[in-house]
């Protein structure tokens, strides 16, 4: 999708545009909101960038707002946190309308147990137990600022906020929490995984279809529009 956005903006600018994203996502992962920045000397109003860009984008990508920023701003490095939501459709039968939009599980999940277990992950920790083998980060240290698992009707979702994430970190955390949710593992197991730093002892990587990048958070001084709030499940 980054390539499509760059092509659309380049057409509006009448020169090649390169974008820097707040966060990257795997194939099959969705996004409620993303923030990118780019440099251009083209004289265009914010609305022209948005409308012109959207006219050239595929239907599953949309520019919601455009705002000039100072040279000090970086979509990636100025972010103080990033948020994800993982959505599970916990129903005996699958939904045709939700295909590729959720992770469907037809066995009962104890969302409260998942939530209690997840609190062991809070703080600045070595997340090697939840890191993909192909992760290229220089360090497994991340600061998990908030995590919550909760049920809403047939849906169980996990909200996570951290300063940054390792490759597959959220999907690996959710995969382990699912083992707690079905009663396969005790709640204390999650804290033990974190301390053990061994990916081979943790749960499976949860499906990409259930993961949503909610978006980044920035210091108020940049005066950006409010961060996107996740609307699904309603």
Buried (B, 14 or more C-beta within 10 A) or exposed (E): EBEBBBBBBBBBBEEEBEBBBBBEBEEEBBBBBBBBBBEBEEEBEEEEBBEBBBEBBEEEBEBEEBEEBEEEBEBBEBBEBBBBBBBBBBBEEEEEEBEEBBBBBEEEBBBEBBBBBBBBBEEEBBBBBBBBEEBEBEEBBBBBBEBBBEBEEBBBBBBBBBBBBBBBBBBBBBBBBBBBBBEEBEBEBBBBBBEEBEBEEBBEBBBBBBBBBBBBBBEEEEEBEEBBEBEBBE
